[in-house]
């Protein structure tokens, strides 16, 4: 999955970028307080993308 597609899905679900780290970005879901680190690669493998969406309740 492309990084921009993953970020689009997160924004639609109400998540937002909390801060940029060294090699990861931290996203938060304000509805439940879940925080997830997302690597900054152009392409993110599908199992990892699904795990991120599930952990942030953005499915």
Secondary structure, DSSP 8 states (H G I E B T S, - for coil): -BHHHHHHHHHHTTEEEEEE-SSEEEEEETTTTEEEEEE--SB--HHHHHHHHHHTT--
